[in-house]
């Protein structure tokens, strides 16, 4: 694992995205369709990470049974997050449910 | 400058658990001590750093991690676009460091003040110091929490068995939820985006190097945006009320 390449690569794309508009300020117009499409980026990426992590906890196959503590706790966390828009509450209660389920199952 | 730091304080408190968690999970995910600290110092992108860990732990290649970092951080384009009119009077040696420090938290703290400033000439002089105060407080806190997390991870090596792998998932769930429902109303296109991305992620799970992640994200963005266009055609009056930029 070449960590130096990894970190430099991550730095380049992160700083590049943050700096491109400011560095070229005024000379580069930002089309409205692009900013609308970008609005979907965080939710799409995060979901693409969450779903396999909680539905395939062993990384091999789908586990949609009630024995899957990851799935149950994730559904509870989603409901809490939709009910109260409070990140800390979601994390604390979600973790508590997960720990309890793991201990029970 | 102090004022900027103070305004960011509640957001900094919110970032503390993530910094600690990042430091704790980095070792078990396969990152060296130097790599962990360097990533926080040089990359400085909370959610991207988290996602990188998850990808590394599941054996993704460097290229995929970097590509994913790019996609995840695309939202910063929105932030910089919102602020560009407020910083274009500054010289490059201000703009570059300010861009480096542009995070969700600093954007949230600074954008309100910058966008609301009435007395332009007076506020402008203060703005970049305010921004720097917010940014440095955030940056210092992030480094400190990363160190703390690394120390905790070394003191309690079995901590990963406590279900911390789920901590990342639950954090992301909490970050996605506000997109699904903003201002008390369901956001239909966002649901389409999220459901299609999730299904696609399962369908493409077998692809090498975690390329399925990119495929799933692009599918979600494409379908969500199509739904948004379709909704716009049906209800042209609500077209501008999407609430992404004001968050």
Interface residues (C-beta under 8 A of the other chain):
Chain A: X1 X2 X3 X5 X6 X7 X8 X9 X10 X11 X12 X13 X14 X15 X17 X18 X19 X20 X21 X22 X23 X25 X26 X30 X35 X36 X37 X38 X39 X40 X41 X42 X43 X44 X45 X46 X47 X48 X49 X50 X51 X52 X53 X54 X55 X56 X59 X62 X70 X73 X74 X77 X78 X81 X82 X85 X87 X88 X90 X91 X94 X95 X98 X99 X102
Chain B: X14 X17 X30 X31 X32 X34 X35 X38 X39 X42 X43 X44 X45 X47 X48 X49 X51 X52 X54 X56 X58 X62 X65 X66 X68 X69 X70 X71 X72 X73 X74 X75 X76 X77 X78 X79 X80 X81 X83 X84 X87 X88 X92 X95 X96 X98 X99 X100 X102 X162 X163 X165 X166 X167 X168 X169 X170 X171 X172 X173 X174 X175 X176 X177 X178 X179 X180 X181 X189 X190 X193 X194 X197 X198 X199 X200 X201 X202 X205 X212 X213 X216 X217 X218 X219 X220 X221 X224 X225 X228 X242 X244 X245
